[in-house]
Amino acid sequence: MSVISAPDEIPELYRHYQDLRKNPPFSTGLARGNVVVARYADVAAACRHPHLLMGKVLEPALAMPRALQPVIRPAMRTLSRMMLFTDPPDHTRLRGLANRAFTPAP
């Protein structure tokens, strides 16, 4: 899939989305190592899969060459403190705090 650069390319993008939903649960044709999961049930299952926990996703960065470690480690430390990059139970606790902050009072 390419980047949409003109309004007349938008219908093609929607056809691509439709194909993603009809075909196998994931597509690997975008970029090496990337996977696109398009159907709701498949996304929900992926979010619960133990091999896709953020701790596991971030691990390869720690195996970067030694010369890159001074750059990688501070970035990893920063990312690991963000709610998006945390795993349960920390993510659950942080999500609860965020939900309270954004839930209207009765």
Beta strands, then each sheet from edge to edge (+ up, - down):
strand 1: 26-27
strand 2: 36-37
sheet 1: 1+ 2-
end
